[in-house]
């Protein structure tokens, strides 16, 4: 057994002759098909890249900015028309049932300016709700719309 393990293979360079190497039938067909698929895919990807690079400059409808959207918030005059009251812990809790601003989560203190929304009667710090109403047209809690629709 030791003699079999110690035997080494002695290959000669002449045994690696490639003169009889041939590609026949199906092997050649599959090689051509694979090469064609890779070439076609590469060309399509290059064309798509070229098309995406050229398209924005040649499309006149993309050169113009989109039309301005309708503002989502309320105008300053409408925001300023909402009533502002001074918070009094003894009467406000009974009237409005709120003791904190749900926007900043700060507690209402006595003598603080509180804005009351007319439709739902929810109360907020005046500064907090003004920022909210400039970008949104609804109550932060109940989402009731505060937009005044003008008759057309």
Backbone as a printed PyTorch tensor [residue, N CA C, xyz], in Angstrom:
tensor([[[  0.8030,  -1.1770,   0.0000],
         [  0.0000,   0.0000,   0.0000],
         [  0.8580,   1.2580,   0.0000]],

        [[  1.9730,   1.1700,   0.6660],
         [  2.8800,   2.3060,   0.7120],
         [  3.4690,   2.5800,  -0.6470]],

        [[  3.6570,   1.5240,  -1.4400],
         [  4.2470,   1.7170,  -2.7650],
         [  3.2630,   2.4060,  -3.7070]],

        [[  1.9460,   2.1850,  -3.5130],
         [  0.9680,   2.8310,  -4.3770],
         [  0.8450,   4.3210,  -4.0550]],

        [[  0.9560,   4.6770,  -2.7790],
         [  0.8290,   6.0710,  -2.3980],
         [  2.0440,   6.8870,  -2.8220]],

        [[  3.1790,   6.2550,  -2.9010],
         [  4.3910,   6.9910,  -3.2110],
         [  4.6000,   7.1510,  -4.7070]],

        [[  3.7810,   6.4970,  -5.5220],
         [  3.9480,   6.6350,  -6.9570],
         [  3.5120,   8.0370,  -7.3750]],

        [[  4.2870,   8.6700,  -8.1870],
         [  3.9480,   9.9910,  -8.7210],
         [  3.6280,   9.8420, -10.1930]],

        [[  2.8650,  10.7400, -10.6540],
         [  2.5030,  10.7230, -12.0590],
         [  3.5290,  11.5370, -12.8260]],

        [[  4.0140,  10.9940, -13.8750],
         [  4.9610,  11.6900, -14.7330],
         [  4.2740,  11.9450, -16.0700]],

        [[  3.8580,  13.1590, -16.2540],
         [  3.2180,  13.5140, -17.5060],
         [  4.2370,  14.1760, -18.4010]],

        [[  4.0810,  13.9460, -19.6100],
         [  4.9840,  14.5310, -20.5710],
         [  4.2330,  15.5890, -21.3620]],

        [[  4.9340,  16.6020, -21.8070],
         [  4.3130,  17.7060, -22.5260],
         [  3.6200,  17.2420, -23.7960]],

        [[  4.0850,  16.2620, -24.3750],
         [  3.5080,  15.7810, -25.6280],
         [  2.1200,  15.1670, -25.4110]],

        [[  1.7980,  14.8270, -24.1920],
         [  0.4770,  14.2680, -23.9010],
         [ -0.6110,  15.3390, -23.9110]],

        [[ -0.2180,  16.6080, -23.8650],
         [ -1.1840,  17.7100, -23.8480],
         [ -1.3560,  18.3040, -25.2390]],

        [[ -1.4280,  17.5260, -26.2120],
         [ -1.5440,  17.9780, -27.5840],
         [ -2.9930,  18.3530, -27.8730]],

        [[ -3.2070,  19.5480, -28.4450],
         [ -4.5590,  20.0350, -28.7220],
         [ -4.9610,  19.8500, -30.1770]],

        [[ -4.2170,  19.0990, -30.9250],
         [ -4.5220,  18.9530, -32.3480],
         [ -5.8390,  18.2210, -32.5910]],

        [[ -6.2820,  17.4310, -31.6530],
         [ -7.5150,  16.6760, -31.8430],
         [ -8.7360,  17.3670, -31.2050]],

        [[ -8.5610,  18.5940, -30.7210],
         [ -9.6860,  19.3120, -30.0810],
         [-10.6600,  19.7610, -31.1600]],

        [[-11.9330,  19.4140, -30.9880],
         [-12.9540,  19.7770, -31.9610],
         [-14.2300,  20.1640, -31.2290]],

        [[-14.9150,  21.1290, -31.8030],
         [-16.2390,  21.5030, -31.2850],
         [-17.2300,  21.0120, -32.3110]],

        [[-18.1220,  20.1760, -31.8770],
         [-19.0660,  19.5570, -32.8030],
         [-20.5050,  19.9140, -32.4360]],

        [[-21.3650,  19.8420, -33.4200],
         [-22.8120,  19.8770, -33.3070],
         [-23.4020,  20.8140, -32.2690]],

        [[-23.9940,  20.2410, -31.2510],
         [-24.7250,  20.9980, -30.2280],
         [-23.8260,  21.9580, -29.4660]],

        [[-22.6390,  21.6070, -29.1630],
         [-21.7440,  22.4610, -28.3930],
         [-21.4960,  23.7750, -29.1180]],

        [[-21.2390,  23.6810, -30.4140],
         [-21.0340,  24.8940, -31.2060],
         [-22.3080,  25.7290, -31.2570]],

        [[-23.4400,  25.0820, -31.4310],
         [-24.7290,  25.7820, -31.4700],
         [-24.9860,  26.5220, -30.1680]],

        [[-24.7880,  25.8620, -29.0220],
         [-25.0160,  26.5020, -27.7290],
         [-24.0380,  27.6490, -27.4860]],

        [[-22.8220,  27.5170, -27.9130],
         [-21.8430,  28.5970, -27.7510],
         [-22.2570,  29.8220, -28.5600]],

        [[-22.7310,  29.6060, -29.7770],
         [-23.1770,  30.7230, -30.6160],
         [-24.4170,  31.3780, -30.0200]],

        [[-25.3530,  30.5910, -29.5540],
         [-26.5710,  31.1400, -28.9530],
         [-26.2410,  31.9430, -27.6970]],

        [[-25.3840,  31.4350, -26.8400],
         [-25.0020,  32.1420, -25.6240],
         [-24.2870,  33.4490, -25.9530]],

        [[-23.3830,  33.4110, -26.8890],
         [-22.6850,  34.6260, -27.3050],
         [-23.6730,  35.6420, -27.8750]],

        [[-24.6390,  35.1990, -28.6700],
         [-25.6420,  36.0990, -29.2560],
         [-26.5070,  36.7380, -28.1840]],

        [[-26.9110,  35.9690, -27.1920],
         [-27.7400,  36.5050, -26.1060],
         [-26.9730,  37.5600, -25.3220]],

        [[-25.7260,  37.2910, -25.0060],
         [-24.9180,  38.2700, -24.2610],
         [-24.7140,  39.5350, -25.0850]],

        [[-24.4330,  39.3850, -26.3600],
         [-24.2380,  40.5410, -27.2390],
         [-25.5210,  41.3490, -27.3720]],

        [[-26.6460,  40.7020, -27.5820],
         [-27.9300,  41.3890, -27.7240],
         [-28.3060,  42.1200, -26.4360]],

        [[-28.1270,  41.4860, -25.2880],
         [-28.4360,  42.1160, -24.0040],
         [-27.5540,  43.3470, -23.7720]],

        [[-26.2910,  43.2300, -24.0940],
         [-25.3800,  44.3730, -23.9300],
         [-25.7890,  45.5310, -24.8190]],

        [[-26.1500,  45.2440, -26.0520],
         [-26.5820,  46.3010, -26.9620],
         [-27.8820,  46.9620, -26.5040]],

        [[-28.8210,  46.1660, -26.0040],
         [-30.0780,  46.7390, -25.5030],
         [-29.8400,  47.6260, -24.2830]],

        [[-28.9720,  47.2040, -23.3890],
         [-28.6770,  48.0300, -22.2140],
         [-27.9770,  49.3250, -22.6000]],

        [[-27.0620,  49.2670, -23.5500],
         [-26.4130,  50.4950, -24.0210],
         [-27.4110,  51.4290, -24.7000]],

        [[-28.3270,  50.8690, -25.4840],
         [-29.3560,  51.6810, -26.1290],
         [-30.2790,  52.3290, -25.0950]],

        [[-30.6820,  51.5720, -24.0800],
         [-31.5550,  52.1260, -23.0350],
         [-30.8410,  53.2390, -22.2730]],

        [[-29.5630,  53.0610, -22.0050],
         [-28.7940,  54.1050, -21.3050],
         [-28.7060,  55.3560, -22.1640]],

        [[-28.4540,  55.1830, -23.4660],
         [-28.3890,  56.3140, -24.3710],
         [-29.7420,  57.0110, -24.4680]],

        [[-30.7990,  56.2270, -24.5380],
         [-32.1440,  56.7830, -24.6460],
         [-32.5170,  57.5830, -23.4090]],

        [[-32.1830,  57.0840, -22.2260],
         [-32.4900,  57.8130, -20.9850],
         [-31.6670,  59.0830, -20.8670]],

        [[-30.4890,  59.0890, -21.3990],
         [-29.6430,  60.2670, -21.3350],
         [-30.1220,  61.3370, -22.3140]],

        [[-30.6520,  60.9390, -23.4430],
         [-31.0900,  61.8780, -24.4720],
         [-32.5130,  62.3650, -24.2270]],

        [[-33.3790,  61.5330, -23.6960],
         [-34.8120,  61.8030, -23.5940],
         [-35.1610,  63.1210, -22.8880]],

        [[-34.6320,  63.4680, -21.7220],
         [-35.0860,  64.6820, -21.0430],
         [-34.8140,  65.9600, -21.8360]],

        [[-33.7570,  66.0340, -22.6150],
         [-33.4830,  67.2470, -23.3610],
         [-34.3290,  67.3430, -24.6170]],

        [[-34.7640,  66.2070, -25.1620],
         [-35.5380,  66.2480, -26.3940],
         [-37.0430,  66.2790, -26.1470]],

        [[-37.4810,  66.1100, -24.9290],
         [-38.9140,  66.1120, -24.6290],
         [-39.3250,  67.5030, -24.1580]],

        [[-40.0000,  68.2840, -25.0000],
         [-40.3460,  69.6610, -24.6090],
         [-41.3630,  69.7230, -23.4740]],

        [[-42.1930,  68.6970, -23.3330],
         [-43.1920,  68.7260, -22.2690],
         [-42.5580,  68.5670, -20.8930]],

        [[-41.3430,  68.0440, -20.8100],
         [-40.6600,  67.9290, -19.5220],
         [-39.8800,  69.1760, -19.1660]],

        [[-39.6540,  70.0580, -20.1220],
         [-38.8750,  71.2610, -19.8640],
         [-39.6730,  72.2750, -19.0480]],

        [[-40.9940,  72.2510, -19.1480],
         [-41.8290,  73.1970, -18.4140],
         [-42.1330,  72.6590, -17.0220]],

        [[-42.1090,  73.5170, -16.0110],
         [-42.4530,  73.0380, -14.6680],
         [-43.9300,  72.6860, -14.5920]],

        [[-44.2880,  71.7950, -13.6890],
         [-45.7030,  71.4410, -13.5520],
         [-46.4990,  72.6350, -13.0510]],

        [[-47.7800,  72.6820, -13.3430],
         [-48.5890,  73.8160, -12.8810],
         [-48.6310,  73.8460, -11.3570]],

        [[-48.6870,  75.0380, -10.7860],
         [-48.7040,  75.1330,  -9.3250],
         [-49.9560,  74.4820,  -8.7530]],

        [[-49.7590,  73.7420,  -7.6930],
         [-50.8910,  73.0690,  -7.0630],
         [-51.6270,  74.0480,  -6.1510]],

        [[-52.8400,  73.6950,  -5.8380],
         [-53.6510,  74.5250,  -4.9740],
         [-53.0700,  74.4990,  -3.5630]],

        [[-52.9750,  75.6460,  -2.8940],
         [-52.4060,  75.6450,  -1.5500],
         [-53.2360,  74.7850,  -0.6030]],

        [[-52.5460,  74.0690,   0.2600],
         [-53.2380,  73.1470,   1.1500],
         [-53.7070,  73.8370,   2.4200]],

        [[-53.0060,  74.8580,   2.8400],
         [-53.3330,  75.5110,   4.0980],
         [-54.3170,  76.6520,   3.9210]],

        [[-54.5470,  77.3530,   5.0250],
         [-55.4470,  78.5040,   5.0240],
         [-54.6400,  79.7760,   4.8210]],

        [[-55.3190,  80.8180,   4.3160],
         [-54.6190,  82.0880,   4.1610],
         [-54.5160,  82.7950,   5.5140]],

        [[-53.6360,  83.7790,   5.5860],
         [-53.3270,  84.4500,   6.8490],
         [-54.5520,  85.1560,   7.4160]],

        [[-55.3760,  85.7450,   6.5580],
         [-56.5650,  86.4590,   7.0420],
         [-57.5390,  85.4990,   7.7330]],

        [[-57.7200,  84.3250,   7.1770],
         [-58.6170,  83.3400,   7.7940],
         [-58.0550,  82.8480,   9.1220]],

        [[-56.7460,  82.6050,   9.1680],
         [-56.1160,  82.1420,  10.4090],
         [-56.2410,  83.1980,  11.4950]],

        [[-56.0350,  84.4550,  11.1210],
         [-56.1310,  85.5410,  12.1140],
         [-57.5680,  85.8210,  12.5500]],

        [[-58.5530,  85.3200,  11.7960],
         [-59.9500,  85.5730,  12.1640],
         [-60.4460,  84.6390,  13.2760]],

        [[-59.7180,  83.5790,  13.5690],
         [-60.1450,  82.6580,  14.6250],
         [-59.9540,  83.3200,  15.9830]],

        [[-60.8840,  83.0830,  16.9150],
         [-60.8140,  83.7550,  18.2160],
         [-59.6440,  83.2710,  19.0790]],

        [[-59.0530,  84.2340,  19.8030],
         [-57.9810,  83.9390,  20.7620],
         [-58.5070,  84.3180,  22.1360]],

        [[-58.3930,  83.3750,  23.0490],
         [-58.8450,  83.6290,  24.4240],
         [-57.6860,  83.3800,  25.3750]],

        [[-57.7650,  83.9730,  26.5390],
         [-56.7700,  83.7040,  27.5780],
         [-57.2230,  82.4910,  28.3630]],

        [[-56.3080,  81.5720,  28.5680],
         [-56.6470,  80.3310,  29.2520],
         [-56.8090,  80.5790,  30.7430]],

        [[-57.8720,  80.0390,  31.2840],
         [-58.1220,  80.0830,  32.7230],
         [-58.4710,  78.6540,  33.1310]],

        [[-57.6560,  78.0560,  33.9680],
         [-57.8180,  76.6420,  34.2990],
         [-59.1580,  76.3470,  34.9650]],

        [[-59.7320,  77.2930,  35.6670],
         [-60.9960,  77.0210,  36.3540],
         [-62.1760,  77.0080,  35.3900]],

        [[-62.1900,  77.8250,  34.3600],
         [-63.3450,  77.8790,  33.4500],
         [-63.0880,  77.1450,  32.1330]],

        [[-61.8450,  77.1220,  31.6650],
         [-61.5770,  76.5360,  30.3430],
         [-61.7510,  75.0330,  30.3290]],

        [[-61.4320,  74.3750,  31.4030],
         [-61.5860,  72.9300,  31.4380],
         [-63.0530,  72.5500,  31.3310]],

        [[-63.9020,  73.3420,  31.9440],
         [-65.3380,  73.0640,  31.8640],
         [-65.8830,  73.4060,  30.4830]],

        [[-65.3630,  74.5010,  29.8680],
         [-65.8770,  74.9300,  28.5710],
         [-65.3620,  74.0560,  27.4230]],

        [[-64.0580,  73.8260,  27.3930],
         [-63.4590,  73.1600,  26.2430],
         [-62.9860,  71.7430,  26.5380]],

        [[-62.7610,  71.4190,  27.7910],
         [-62.3700,  70.0620,  28.1550],
         [-60.9310,  69.7120,  27.8120]],

        [[-60.0980,  70.6930,  27.5170],
         [-58.7160,  70.4210,  27.1660],
         [-57.7910,  71.1660,  28.1040]],

        [[-56.6900,  70.5310,  28.4550],
         [-55.7290,  71.1890,  29.3310],
         [-54.3380,  71.2210,  28.7160]],

        [[-54.2020,  70.6910,  27.4770],
         [-52.9030,  70.7220,  26.8130],
         [-53.0750,  70.9220,  25.3160]],

        [[-52.0200,  71.4370,  24.7100],
         [-51.9720,  71.6220,  23.2550],
         [-51.4900,  70.3110,  22.6430]],

        [[-52.2860,  69.7230,  21.7550],
         [-51.9010,  68.4300,  21.1780],
         [-50.8260,  68.5710,  20.1140]],

        [[-50.4970,  69.7810,  19.7040],
         [-49.4430,  69.9690,  18.7080],
         [-48.0730,  69.9350,  19.3800]],

        [[-47.8860,  70.7530,  20.4230],
         [-46.5790,  70.7840,  21.0960],
         [-46.5630,  69.9480,  22.3750]],

        [[-47.7190,  69.4410,  22.7720],
         [-47.8940,  68.6290,  23.9800],
         [-47.5560,  69.3960,  25.2570]],

        [[-47.6400,  70.7200,  25.1670],
         [-47.4120,  71.5530,  26.3500],
         [-48.7300,  71.8290,  27.0610]],

        [[-48.6660,  71.9370,  28.3820],
         [-49.8710,  72.2310,  29.1650],
         [-50.2340,  73.7030,  29.0360]],

        [[-51.5360,  73.9760,  29.0450],
         [-51.9930,  75.3600,  29.0390],
         [-51.8240,  75.9260,  30.4400]],

        [[-51.2140,  77.0920,  30.5200],
         [-51.0590,  77.7660,  31.8080],
         [-52.0180,  78.9410,  31.8680]],

        [[-52.3450,  79.3590,  33.0580],
         [-53.2760,  80.4770,  33.2240],
         [-52.7060,  81.7310,  32.5740]],

        [[-53.5520,  82.4450,  31.8300],
         [-53.1510,  83.6790,  31.1670],
         [-52.4730,  83.4690,  29.8170]],

        [[-52.3590,  82.2420,  29.3670],
         [-51.7140,  81.9540,  28.0870],
         [-52.7230,  82.1310,  26.9550]],

        [[-52.2390,  82.6110,  25.7820],
         [-53.1130,  82.7950,  24.6280],
         [-53.4260,  81.4330,  24.0070]],

        [[-54.7110,  81.1660,  23.8620],
         [-55.1830,  79.9070,  23.3020],
         [-56.1340,  80.2340,  22.1600]],

        [[-55.8920,  79.6070,  21.0150],
         [-56.7630,  79.8270,  19.8550],
         [-57.7830,  78.7090,  19.8110]],

        [[-59.0550,  79.0940,  19.6400],
         [-60.1630,  78.1450,  19.5940],
         [-60.6360,  78.0450,  18.1450]],

        [[-60.6660,  76.8270,  17.6280],
         [-61.1440,  76.6390,  16.2630],
         [-62.6640,  76.6790,  16.2580]],

        [[-63.2610,  77.4010,  15.3180],
         [-64.7030,  77.6820,  15.3870],
         [-65.6130,  76.4630,  15.2050]],

        [[-65.2850,  75.5370,  14.3170],
         [-66.2080,  74.4330,  14.0290],
         [-66.2120,  73.3660,  15.1130]],

        [[-65.0330,  72.9980,  15.5990],
         [-64.9570,  71.8660,  16.5310],
         [-64.6570,  72.2950,  17.9650]],

        [[-64.2950,  73.5430,  18.1810],
         [-64.0230,  74.1210,  19.5100],
         [-62.8070,  73.4970,  20.1920]],

        [[-61.8610,  72.9310,  19.4320],
         [-60.6110,  72.4480,  20.0130],
         [-59.6770,  73.6220,  20.2350]],

        [[-58.8730,  73.5320,  21.2980],
         [-57.9970,  74.6360,  21.6960],
         [-56.5300,  74.2560,  21.4830]],

        [[-55.7360,  75.2590,  21.0850],
         [-54.3070,  75.0790,  20.8520],
         [-53.5880,  76.3650,  21.2200]],

        [[-52.2560,  76.2470,  21.4480],
         [-51.4690,  77.4640,  21.5670],
         [-51.5940,  78.2170,  20.2450]],

        [[-51.6790,  79.5250,  20.3230],
         [-51.8800,  80.3260,  19.1240],
         [-50.7330,  80.1440,  18.1300]],

        [[-49.5110,  80.1400,  18.6100],
         [-48.3440,  79.9930,  17.7300],
         [-48.3350,  78.6110,  17.0770]],

        [[-48.6440,  77.5820,  17.8310],
         [-48.6200,  76.2040,  17.3120],
         [-49.6520,  76.0000,  16.2170]],

        [[-50.8670,  76.4070,  16.4650],
         [-51.9380,  76.1510,  15.5060],
         [-51.8070,  77.0480,  14.2770]],

        [[-51.2070,  78.2370,  14.4240],
         [-50.9930,  79.0960,  13.2590],
         [-50.0430,  78.4230,  12.2650]],

        [[-48.9790,  77.8160,  12.7590],
         [-48.0510,  77.1060,  11.8820],
         [-48.7450,  75.9190,  11.2170]],

        [[-49.5610,  75.2220,  11.9860],
         [-50.2790,  74.0620,  11.4420],
         [-51.2470,  74.4960,  10.3430]],

        [[-52.0400,  75.5260,  10.6120],
         [-53.0690,  75.9510,   9.6650],
         [-52.4790,  76.5860,   8.4130]],

        [[-51.2520,  77.0600,   8.4790],
         [-50.6190,  77.6030,   7.2920],
         [-50.3240,  76.4930,   6.2780]],

        [[-50.1130,  75.2650,   6.7660],
         [-49.8260,  74.1570,   5.8500],
         [-50.9880,  73.1700,   5.7140]],

        [[-51.9270,  73.1570,   6.6600],
         [-53.0720,  72.2430,   6.6280],
         [-54.3480,  73.0610,   6.8350]],

        [[-55.4500,  72.5810,   6.3020],
         [-56.7070,  73.3230,   6.4450],
         [-57.7090,  72.5800,   7.3100]],

        [[-57.2210,  71.7550,   8.2400],
         [-58.1160,  70.9830,   9.0900],
         [-57.6340,  71.0350,  10.5330]],

        [[-58.5020,  70.6310,  11.4180],
         [-58.1660,  70.5700,  12.8350],
         [-57.1800,  69.4260,  13.0680]],

        [[-56.1260,  69.6390,  13.8560],
         [-55.1560,  68.5700,  14.0910],
         [-55.7310,  67.3480,  14.8060]],

        [[-56.7770,  67.5180,  15.5900],
         [-57.3360,  66.3860,  16.3340],
         [-58.4140,  65.6570,  15.5360]],

        [[-59.4530,  66.3760,  15.1550],
         [-60.6100,  65.7120,  14.5340],
         [-60.6090,  65.7890,  13.0150]],

        [[-59.6820,  66.5290,  12.4360],
         [-59.5330,  66.6750,  10.9840],
         [-60.7490,  67.2900,  10.3010]],

        [[-61.5710,  68.0170,  11.0340],
         [-62.6990,  68.6940,  10.3940],
         [-62.1520,  69.8790,   9.5970]],

        [[-62.6810,  70.0750,   8.4180],
         [-62.1920,  71.1020,   7.5170],
         [-62.5620,  72.4920,   8.0440]],

        [[-61.5940,  73.3960,   7.9580],
         [-61.7980,  74.7720,   8.4020],
         [-61.8550,  75.7150,   7.2170]],

        [[-61.8070,  75.1800,   6.0100],
         [-61.8190,  76.0000,   4.8100],
         [-63.2250,  76.5350,   4.5670]],

        [[-63.2920,  77.8260,   4.3020],
         [-64.5690,  78.4700,   4.0090],
         [-64.7340,  78.4430,   2.5110]],

        [[-65.7320,  77.7210,   2.0370],
         [-65.9770,  77.6330,   0.5940],
         [-66.7820,  78.8430,   0.1560]],

        [[-66.2130,  79.5660,  -0.8110],
         [-66.9340,  80.7330,  -1.3120],
         [-67.9050,  80.2930,  -2.4000]],

        [[-69.0920,  80.8900,  -2.4580],
         [-70.0600,  80.5020,  -3.5010],
         [-69.5780,  80.9660,  -4.8580]],

        [[-69.7210,  80.1060,  -5.8590],
         [-69.2560,  80.4230,  -7.2140],
         [-70.4090,  80.8850,  -8.0560]]])
